[in-house]
Amino acid sequence: KKGTASPPVSTGKVNKHTKKGTARLGVTVPAPGSLVITGPGVVKVSGHPTGPGEVQVLIKAKGRTLKTLKKKGKVSVKVTITFTAEGKTKKKTTTVRLVKK
C-alpha cells in the first residue's frame, strides 16, 4: 500500500445533447490541479479544478469530425484526459459517441 499515491482520474456518465451534437463527460479528479481534454477532431478544453470531485467537461466536434457528424448524424471520438497535480501527470483515454438529430 502506497501512502503518497493519489487515486487515478476516472470518467463517469456521458450526457449527450442531441440537438447540438455535443456531450458532457463527467471526469473525477483526485485533487486540485490542471485538467486538459484533447483529441483528434475535438475542441481542446482546459480547466483548473479547485478540489477533488467530479468536473463536467464539454466534448465538441471540429473540422472533418464535425462534417461527418452533420452528414451521418453520429460519430465516435477518442479523447485524452490529462490531469496534472503536484508535478505528477496522469493520462486516460476514452471514446465518446456524439449524436446529432
Secondary structure by P-SEA (a helix, b strand, c coil): ccccccccccccbbbbcccccbbbbbbbbccbbbbbbbcccccbbbbbcccbbbbbbbbbbcaaaaaaaaaccbbbbbbbbbbbcccbbbbbbbbbbbbcc
